[in-house]
Structure formats: structure tokens, C-alpha cells
Amino acid sequence: MTRSRLQRIASWSLLGAVFLFSGCASLSPFAPEPPSERITQLWQQHVQSVNAQTDWTLSARIAAHSEDDGWSGKLHWRQEKDTYQVSFNAPFGQGGLQLEGGLQSVEMRTSNGQTMVAEDVESLLYQQLGWWLPLHNLRYWVRGVPVPTDEKTPLLAFDEEGQLARLQQLHWQIEYLAYRQVDGLMLPRKVYLENGELSVRLVIDRWESGDSDDGH
């Protein structure tokens, strides 16, 4: 993100604590003017609209990096209410994996013919990739909204247009670099996620809602 964009970000949290990300691993408090009541109402309406769209599909390019390793490939995600089908495909014949699951269990199929079943999708991904990738949380973050949770209130930062620019939640920092309009909703096109141990970059090439027959 450029310095000029950083200077334009108006940041706030729902509890009034205000922070701006000053780097990948630290936060610096500051006190800008709070957003207008209109922007607050528009944001709340936006979150309700995004969460109400329970069926959606995305296709994206993904790159993940830790201190010791890195991986890049393509991601395809289809969500139907609480069930999902997710595939990771690496380039140049490096293999991939497919996930199919819901709230109770998940099945993983790898490109070498292995099949594994577990209750926890994050554990399965760690076994295969060596990283704790928060797939359940990504269901929300990839659409530009916080995870509904009773834990600590997320910290939010908005740009001058009232769009979510940065989010800190559940030990992750998420930066939204670009959006596109999909069926009347502004959905992320470029997303960067980081938690101090793993960084993930997503470029979303295609969004589909459950009510549409074509991508955007």
C-alpha cells in the first residue's frame, strides 16, 4: 500500500479503540476522526448483505510464504451455506488437494490418491502443507467481513470511500488492496493476510454468487 493511501485511511473499531497497521508484525495506536454516522450505517448494511449471501464461488491465484517455505498455485472455492468444496492446484504438475466438508467433518483428497477424513480442516491442511491456514475464518475474510465471534472485537480500518482497507482479528492482519462489484456488492479482488508466521496473498480472478450464472 502506498504512503498516500495510508494517509487517507480512516481507522476505527466498534468499541472505539483505533489502530493503524504500521508493519507486518506490529500495530501503532493513533486517533483519527471517527467515521460519519452514514459510513457506519453503510458498513453495517454491507456486512449484513455479504453474510446473507450464503452461496458463492471464487477462483483465485494464491501464494503463501513462511520463514522456511513457500507455495503458490490456484484456489477454487465453492460455498453452499455451511458446506464447502475447496481445491488447491499447484503449477507445473506439483500436485494439489481437494477439500469437501461442513461443520462436523472434512474429507481431503490429494493428487497422489490419498484420502483423509477429520473433524478439523486446519489440522488436515497443516499435515499436508505444514501451515496453519485458517480456512474457516477465510470464509469471511476473503469476502471482506469479520468473522462473527464473541471473542475480542476486531479492529477495522476504512479508506476514504468507506471500504474496509484493513482488519485485525484472531491474531491475523488482513489488508484489502482492491475491490470489484459483484451483483451489487463490493467484494475483494486483492487480499493480503499475515500473522507473523505465515503470509498469504490472494488475487481473486472470478466471483460468482449463488444467484448468478456468470462470473465477474
N, C-alpha and C positions, 0 to 999 in steps of 0.2 A: 504494500500500500504506500502511496507517495506521501510526502510530508504535507502537501496541500490538502489531501483527503483526510489525513489525521487531524489537521487543524479544523476541518469542517465538522467532525463527528461530535454530536451532542450525546453525552452518555448519561445513563441513569439506571437505577434499579427500582423494582417495585416497592422496596422498603425505604427508598430514599438514599441508600448508600451508593455512591457514584465512583466508578473506577474507569480508567483507560488503560488498555494493554500497552506496556512500554517495551515489550520484547516477548520472545517466545516463552520465557520461563518466569517472568515476574510481572507484577502489577503495581502501578503507581496511582495513588488516590489523587483526585482533583475535584473541583467543584464548579462545573459549568452551569449555565442557566438550565433549569428543568424544561422538558418539552412542554409544548402547549397542551391544553386540555383536548384540543382537536386531534393532535398527533397521538395522544394517549388513547383516545377512543378509537381512532382508526387502527391502531396496533391491536387492541383487544378484539376488534371485529375481525381483523386479519387472522389472528390466531384461531378464533372460533371457526372461520371459514376453512382454513387449512386442515384443522383437526376433524372437521365434519366430512372431509373428502377421504374416506377410508379405503378406497380402491384406487391404486395408481401404479404406474410403471415408469422406471427410468433406465436409461442406458448412459454409461459414463466411462471415461478414462480415469484410472486410479493409479496413484503412486504412493507407496508407503516406505518410510525410512526410519530405522532405529540407529543406535550408535554403531551396531555391528553388522547391519544387514539392510537390504533394500529390495523392493519388489515393485513391479509395475505391470499393468495389464488392463483388462476391460471388466467392467462391472455391469451386470444386468439384474435389476431388482423389480419383482412384481409383488405388490402387497394387496391382499384382499381381506379387509378387516384385520383380524389378528393372525392370519396365516400369511406366509411369505414363501417365495421362491427366489433365491439369490444365487447367481453364478459368478465366479471369478475365473477369467481366462487370461493366461499369460501369453505373450507373443513368442513367435519362433519355436513353437512346439514345446514350450517349457511346462505345459500341463495346466490344470485348473481344477476347480472343485465346484460342486453344486450343493446348495443347502435347501432343504424343504422342511418347514416346521411351523409351529404356532406357540401358544403359551405354555404347553405342557411338555413338548419334546421337539427334537430336531433330528433330521437324518442328513448325513453328509456323504456324498459320493465323490470320489477322487478320480482323476483321469487314468490312474493305473488300476482301476477296478475295485478299490476298497470301498466298503460301506460301513459307516459308524453311526450309532444312534446314542443320543444323550438327552438329558433334560436341559443342559446349559449350552447354548450355541457359542458363547465366548470361549468356553473351555475347549470345544472342538476346534475352533479356529486357532487357538493357541497351540494345540497339538500339531496342527498341520502347518501353520505359518510361523509359529514362535512368537506371536504378538497377541496382546490382549486388545482385540478390536471390539469396541462396544456396539455391536450390531443392533441391540435393542434400542439404545439411545440414538443411534444413527437414523433409525426410522423417523425420528422427529427432527434431529439436527439437519439432516440432508434437505428437509423441506423448509428450513429457516425458522423453526419454532422451538421453544424449550421443551424438555421432557416434563410431562406432568408428574410432579413428585411432591411429597410432603417434607423433603429434606430442605437444606438451605436454599433460600431464594436465589435464582440465577441472577447474574449481573448482565445487563444489556447495554449496548451502545448503538445509537442510531445515527445515520448520516443526515445531511440537511434535507433530504427528501422524505425523511421519516421511515426509511427502510432499515431493517436490522443490519448493522455492519459488523458487530462483534457480540459474542456471547461467551460467558464463562459459567460452566455448570458441571458438577460431579467430577471435578479435577481435570476438566478439559477446557481448552480455549478454542473457540471456533471463529473464524473470520470469513465474512461473505464478501467476495470481491466483485461479483456481478450477478445480475438477475435477468430473468426473461418472463414475459407474460404468458401464462398458460391457462386458457379457459377462464379468463378474468382474474386470475391470481398471479401475483408476482412470486415466482419460485426461483431458488438459487440456480445459478449456472456455473459459478466457480466457488469452491469451498475449500478452506484450509483448516485442518484440525491438528491440535498439538497438546500433549500432556506432559512434556518433559522427558519422556522415554520414547515416544513414537510420534511421528508427524505423518499426516495423511493429506494428500491433495486430490481433489475431485474436480474434473471438468465434465459437467453433465451435458451431453450432446442431445438428449432426447427425453422429453417428459410426455407422459400420457395420463389422462385421468380416466377413471372408470367409465365415464360417460362419453368419451371421445373415441373415434376410430382412427385418428391420425395423430402423429407426433408433432412436436413443435421444437 
